[in-house]
Amino acid sequence: MSALNINKWFQLQVMVKIMKRELIWRRNKLTSFLPMKS
């Protein structure tokens, strides 16, 4: 693998991590607003 490919792959991994964190954060925020259902 060339350095360019490694760099692109690394950027992709970072983007995926950020997107996952955003999704989890939004889900937690939404569930905290909703009334508790048990």
N, C-alpha and C positions, 0 to 999 in steps of 0.2 A: 504493500500500500504506500502511495506517495504521501508526502506531508500535507498536500492540499486535501486529499481524501480524508486523512485523519482529522484535519481541522474541521472539515464539513461535518463529519460524523460526530465530533465533539460538540459542535454548535447544535446539532440536531438533538443530542442527548440532553443538553442544557435546556433547550426549548421544551422538550417533552416533560422534563422535571418541573419547569415553571408552570406549564399548562396543567399538570396533575395537581400541583399545589393550589392553583387557582380554583380548579374544580372542587377539590376537597374543602377549601375555605368557603366557597359559595354554598356548597351543600350544608356545611355546618351552620352557616349564617341562616340559611333558609329553615333548617330544622329547629334552630333556636327560636326563630320567630313563630313557627307553627305551634299550636297547642299540643301538649304531650298526649300521645295515644298509646295505651298499653294493652 
